[in-house]
Amino acid sequence: MYGMVNKAMHKMVVDFHGEETWVRIRERAGCEIEDFVRMDAYPDAVTYGLVGAAVEELNADPAALLRAFGVYWISYAQESGYRDFFQACDSYISFVQQLDAMHARLQLAFRELRAPQFACTVLSPTSVRVVYRSQRHGLAPFVIGLFEGLGPVFSVKAAVEKTGEHISEETGVEIHYLVQLEPA
Ligand code: HEM
């Protein structure tokens, strides 16, 4: 994944646990890269290795860590020059409906991006069904955190529930979520 993702992981660990903990995670993962380059693409194994090492070093639940990272990513992206992307929509649901278009725009800069796909069905003004599709495995809890983290951007609280999944080695993952909104 792009260095931006690994940089965000680095910053989240430093914010909550300090730089020394990050160095131990990096060493445990056998990762010799001290500073990731935001716009360079790294093998997914680097990111997965760091997440696995963080789980061990922090004695964390893998799903809880990925979910927290999803929440963190939303703030991190806004602080990293992408605030306009979030301000382009005036509601949570309209933002979620254009996630594929947003990643398509990002692809112009991140040429090697392997973007996820999101299909939305709006059920009511406060609830939406989302189907997430990816070639990558294991990121379902990250997506929960992302949808939760988007709530405060649009002054709502988002309750996110995984409602189903279909996982295939050949075609990748398809995960279904129900997102319900209430005033923050
Ligand atoms: C403007 C803000 C954002 C930027 C700059 C951004 C950029 C990226 C980048 C660079 C990756 C790594 C993929 C790769 O290297 O191939 C990624 C992955 C991902 N992004 Fe975004 N993203 C943003 C917002 C979002 C939002 C709001 C969501 C969903 C609510 C989202 C969902 C995901 C997911 C699930 C992945 C993991 C890849 C996968 O599932 O295969 N992103 N994004």
Boltz pocket constraint, residues with backbone or C-beta under 6 A from the ligand:
constraints:
  - pocket:
      binder: B
      contacts: [[A, 1], [A, 2], [A, 4], [A, 5], [A, 41], [A, 77], [A, 82], [A, 85], [A, 86], [A, 99], [A, 103], [A, 106], [A, 110], [A, 112], [A, 113], [A, 114], [A, 115], [A, 116], [A, 133], [A, 134], [A, 135], [A, 136], [A, 139], [A, 142], [A, 143], [A, 146], [A, 147], [A, 150]]
      max_distance: 6.0
